[in-house]
Amino acid sequence: MTNYIVISHFDDVQDQESFEKKMKDNFPRYHEEQNDEIRYLALSSRHQAGVEDKIKEILNEFGIGSEEYVALYYSRPEDPDEIQRAMLLGHDSFIESDIQRIKPEDHVDTLSRLLDYDLFDKKE
């Protein structure tokens, strides 16, 4: 199993909460953290494509605003220090402006820690 991190922003608070709930329902091993306005949802899955497909399936249930985004962070087993980002909704500039509100190094540290987080040791 591999950890993935989802960061999302929806203009409507209820849409944000609904999206996060649906993600947790579909990925029962998860861990949440928040850094200022950025909410990190770490989850575990075998394949990145399966995570992306599930996110896209969930997004089909929402009316999407022009400045909303969903980003998926991951690292490949052969290069765990190289954090990658796949934008599944929205543009890079939206998430970059949110990241600028916190220290970018704090963002990277949080991602690194969550990508290594043991989701199987978590007590539910």
C-alpha positions in Angstrom: 0.0 0.0 0.0 1.1 3.5 -0.8 0.1 6.8 0.8 -1.4 9.6 -1.2 -2.2 13.1 0.0 -5.3 15.0 -1.2 -5.6 18.8 -0.8 -8.9 20.3 -2.0 -10.7 23.6 -1.9 -14.3 24.2 -2.7 -16.0 27.6 -2.5 -19.0 26.1 -0.7 -18.2 24.8 2.8 -20.8 22.0 2.5 -19.3 20.8 -0.8 -15.9 20.7 0.9 -17.2 18.7 3.8 -19.2 16.4 1.5 -16.1 15.8 -0.7 -14.0 15.0 2.4 -16.6 12.6 3.8 -16.9 10.7 0.6 -13.2 10.4 0.4 -13.0 9.0 3.9 -15.9 6.6 3.2 -14.0 5.3 0.1 -10.6 5.1 1.8 -11.2 4.0 5.4 -7.5 4.2 6.3 -6.8 8.0 6.4 -5.3 10.7 8.5 -6.2 14.4 8.5 -4.1 17.4 9.3 -4.5 21.1 8.9 -1.9 23.9 8.4 -3.6 27.3 8.4 -6.2 27.0 5.7 -4.8 23.9 4.0 -6.3 20.6 4.9 -4.3 17.5 4.2 -6.0 14.1 3.8 -3.6 11.2 3.8 -5.0 8.0 2.5 -3.7 4.6 1.5 -4.3 2.7 -1.7 -2.5 0.2 -3.9 -2.6 2.2 -7.2 -2.5 5.8 -8.0 -4.9 5.3 -11.0 -7.5 3.9 -8.6 -7.2 6.9 -6.3 -7.5 9.3 -9.3 -10.5 7.4 -10.7 -12.3 7.5 -7.4 -11.7 11.2 -6.9 -13.0 11.9 -10.4 -16.0 9.7 -9.8 -16.8 11.7 -6.6 -16.2 15.0 -8.4 -18.9 14.1 -10.9 -21.4 14.7 -8.1 -20.5 18.3 -7.6 -21.0 21.6 -9.5 -17.5 22.8 -9.9 -16.6 26.4 -9.4 -14.0 28.3 -11.4 -11.4 28.6 -8.5 -11.9 25.2 -6.9 -9.2 22.6 -6.9 -8.2 19.0 -5.9 -4.6 18.0 -5.9 -3.2 14.6 -5.4 0.4 14.3 -4.0 2.4 11.1 -4.1 5.9 9.8 -4.5 7.1 6.8 -6.5 8.7 3.9 -4.6 11.9 4.2 -6.6 12.3 7.9 -5.6 10.4 8.5 -2.4 12.1 11.9 -1.8 10.6 13.3 -5.1 7.1 14.5 -4.3 4.8 14.7 -7.3 1.5 16.6 -7.7 -1.3 15.7 -10.0 -4.0 18.3 -10.4 -7.3 16.5 -10.7 -9.4 19.7 -10.7 -8.4 23.3 -11.2 -5.1 25.0 -12.0 -1.8 24.9 -10.3 -2.0 28.6 -9.6 -5.0 28.2 -7.2 -3.1 25.8 -4.9 0.1 27.7 -5.2 -1.6 30.9 -3.9 -2.9 28.9 -0.9 0.5 27.4 -0.2 2.1 30.9 -0.2 -0.1 31.7 2.8 2.0 29.3 4.8 5.7 28.6 4.7 6.3 26.5 1.6 8.9 24.5 3.6 6.2 23.6 6.1 4.0 22.4 3.3 6.8 20.2 1.9 7.6 18.9 5.5 3.9 18.0 6.0 3.7 16.2 2.7 6.9 14.3 3.4 5.7 13.2 6.8 2.2 12.2 5.6 3.6 10.2 2.7 5.5 8.2 5.3 2.7 8.1 7.9 1.8 4.6 9.0 -2.0 4.5 8.3 -2.1 0.8 9.4 -1.0 1.6 12.9 -3.7 4.2 13.4 -6.3 3.2 16.0 -9.8 3.7 14.5 
